[in-house]
Amino acid sequence: PHVEAGAEAIVVTASGCGVQVKDYGHLLARDPAYAAKAARVAALARDTIEVVAPEWKKIAPLVALDQGAKRVAFHPPCSLQHGMKIRGEVEEILRAIGHELVPVADAHLCCGSAGTYSILQPEISLQLKRNKLATLEADRPNVIATANIGCMTHLASGTSRPVLHWIELLDDLERAGFFAAVPVESVRALVERRANLLITGAGGSGKTSLLAALLALAPVNERI
């Protein structure tokens, strides 16, 4: 019903889910009952970076850049860089908010999670995880960031370093900057007044709904 009511986008916080949702139109093209609906949903689907990057000029003034820079190793999920062909945009945002991105060799390679691959091919999956963590941790980052829940949990199982969704790094700084100047009541009023984005949980960080409200984009209508 929210799509029919005019939702501007369906924001999927996990790239592994997003790449599939974007393919609904193709997958259900021959289904007379769902073809049109699937095409509409696919057309509206956006990864988190596809909302943040175009609105960066609005977001930047809300970010507190004095909270301490981190050395970040970013792992671009296969679903983001190969499936959706989104490359380099998350890294630009992380640099823009003051973090240092450490070099990561073979960034194009899979971490070994790959949906059910870690279950069906555990030995290969484990070796890929070891290889990926070796490259991610080579320059001793403070934190590892990525954009997909599968990668997050898979990598986190093999390291003591924090593994986060990249939006959490932005959200922490954005909260500090925003709440220093804007009362919580204003945020609440904003959420009540505007509701044009559907943001799915999809295994993401759980902070994206707050972020959408703070950015004065079009806050969350319903979390699914």
C-alpha positions in Angstrom: 0.0 0.0 0.0 2.9 2.4 0.6 4.2 2.0 -2.9 0.7 2.7 -4.3 0.5 5.8 -2.0 3.5 7.3 -3.7 6.7 6.0 -2.0 9.7 7.5 -3.7 12.0 4.6 -3.0 12.4 1.3 -1.3 15.7 1.5 0.5 17.4 -1.8 1.2 20.1 -1.7 3.8 21.7 -5.0 2.8 23.2 -5.1 -0.7 22.7 -8.8 -1.0 19.0 -8.3 -0.6 18.9 -5.2 -2.7 20.5 -6.8 -5.8 17.7 -9.4 -5.6 14.9 -7.0 -5.1 16.1 -5.0 -8.1 15.8 -8.2 -10.2 12.1 -8.8 -9.2 10.9 -7.3 -12.5 12.9 -9.8 -14.5 12.2 -12.8 -12.3 8.4 -12.3 -12.3 8.1 -10.9 -15.8 5.9 -13.8 -17.0 3.7 -13.9 -13.9 0.4 -12.3 -14.8 -0.5 -11.6 -11.2 2.8 -10.1 -10.1 4.7 -8.8 -13.2 3.6 -5.2 -12.9 3.9 -5.1 -9.2 7.4 -6.7 -9.3 8.5 -4.2 -12.0 7.4 -1.3 -9.9 9.1 -2.6 -6.7 12.3 -3.3 -8.7 12.3 0.2 -10.1 12.0 1.8 -6.7 14.7 -0.3 -5.0 17.7 1.6 -3.9 20.8 0.6 -1.9 21.6 2.9 1.0 24.4 4.6 -0.9 22.1 5.4 -3.7 20.1 7.6 -1.3 23.0 9.0 0.7 25.3 10.0 -2.2 22.8 12.2 -4.1 21.8 14.0 -0.9 25.4 14.5 0.4 25.2 18.3 0.2 22.3 18.2 2.6 23.9 15.6 4.9 27.4 17.1 5.1 26.4 20.1 7.4 24.9 17.7 9.9 28.0 15.6 10.3 30.3 16.2 13.3 33.8 15.8 12.0 35.5 16.3 15.4 34.6 12.9 16.8 37.8 11.2 15.9 38.8 9.7 12.6 39.1 6.0 12.2 41.3 3.8 10.0 38.7 1.9 8.0 39.2 -1.2 5.8 36.2 -1.3 3.5 35.0 -4.6 1.9 32.7 -3.9 -1.1 30.3 -6.9 -1.2 30.0 -8.8 -4.5 26.3 -7.9 -4.6 27.2 -4.2 -4.5 30.3 -3.9 -6.8 29.5 -6.7 -9.2 25.7 -7.2 -8.9 24.6 -3.5 -8.8 27.8 -2.2 -10.4 28.2 0.4 -7.6 31.9 1.0 -7.1 33.8 3.6 -5.1 30.8 5.6 -3.9 30.8 4.3 -0.3 34.5 4.9 -0.1 34.0 8.5 -1.2 31.5 9.1 1.6 33.8 7.5 4.2 36.6 9.7 3.2 34.4 12.8 3.1 33.4 12.3 6.8 37.1 12.2 7.8 38.0 8.5 8.0 41.1 7.1 6.5 40.6 4.2 4.2 43.5 1.7 4.3 44.4 0.0 1.1 42.9 -3.5 0.7 44.4 -5.9 -1.9 42.1 -7.9 -4.2 39.1 -5.9 -3.2 37.2 -7.4 -6.1 37.2 -10.9 -4.6 34.5 -12.5 -2.5 34.7 -12.9 1.2 33.2 -16.4 1.1 29.8 -15.6 2.5 27.9 -15.6 -0.8 24.5 -16.4 0.5 24.2 -20.2 1.1 27.8 -20.8 -0.3 29.2 -20.8 3.3 26.8 -23.6 4.1 27.1 -25.7 0.9 30.8 -25.1 0.4 32.2 -24.6 3.9 35.8 -25.4 3.3 36.2 -23.1 0.3 34.1 -20.4 2.1 36.4 -20.6 5.1 39.5 -20.2 3.0 38.0 -17.2 1.2 37.2 -15.7 4.6 40.8 -16.2 5.8 42.1 -14.7 2.6 39.8 -11.7 2.8 40.5 -11.0 6.4 44.2 -11.2 5.8 43.9 -8.4 3.2 41.5 -6.3 5.3 43.6 -6.5 8.4 47.0 -6.1 6.7 47.3 -2.4 7.6 45.7 -2.8 11.1 42.5 -0.8 10.7 40.4 0.2 13.7 37.3 -1.1 12.0 36.2 -3.2 9.0 33.2 -1.8 7.1 31.0 -3.4 4.5 27.5 -3.1 3.0 25.8 -6.5 3.5 24.7 -8.4 6.5 26.0 -11.7 5.1 29.5 -10.3 4.7 29.3 -8.6 8.1 28.5 -11.8 10.1 30.8 -14.0 8.0 33.8 -11.7 8.5 33.0 -11.0 12.1 33.2 -14.7 12.9 36.9 -14.6 12.1 38.2 -11.4 13.7 38.2 -9.5 16.9 38.0 -6.2 15.1 34.5 -4.5 14.8 32.8 -5.3 11.5 30.1 -2.7 10.8 27.7 -1.6 8.1 29.3 1.5 6.6 26.1 3.6 7.4 26.9 3.1 11.1 30.1 5.1 10.7 28.2 7.9 9.1 25.3 7.6 11.5 27.5 8.0 14.6 29.0 11.2 13.3 25.7 12.5 12.0 23.9 11.9 15.3 26.6 13.9 17.1 26.4 16.8 14.8 22.6 16.8 14.3 21.5 16.5 17.9 23.9 19.3 19.0 21.8 21.7 17.0 18.3 20.3 16.5 15.9 19.3 19.3 14.5 15.8 19.3 11.0 17.3 19.0 12.0 18.6 15.6 13.0 15.2 14.5 9.7 13.7 15.7 7.8 16.4 13.9 9.8 15.7 10.7 9.0 12.0 10.9 5.3 12.7 11.3 5.2 15.2 8.5 7.1 13.4 5.8 6.9 9.7 4.9 7.9 8.9 1.4 10.6 6.4 1.8 10.1 2.7 2.7 13.3 1.4 4.4 13.6 -2.3 4.7 15.4 -4.0 7.6 16.9 -6.6 5.3 19.5 -7.5 7.8 21.0 -4.1 7.8 22.4 -2.0 10.7 19.1 -1.0 12.1 20.0 2.7 12.2 19.0 3.6 8.7 15.5 4.7 9.7 17.0 7.2 12.2 19.4 8.4 9.5 16.6 9.0 7.0 14.7 11.1 9.5 17.8 13.2 10.4 18.8 13.8 6.8 15.4 15.4 6.1 15.0 13.2 3.1 11.7 11.4 3.5 11.7 9.5 6.7 10.6 6.0 7.3 6.9 5.2 6.8 7.1 1.6 7.9 9.9 -0.7 8.7 9.6 -4.2 7.2 
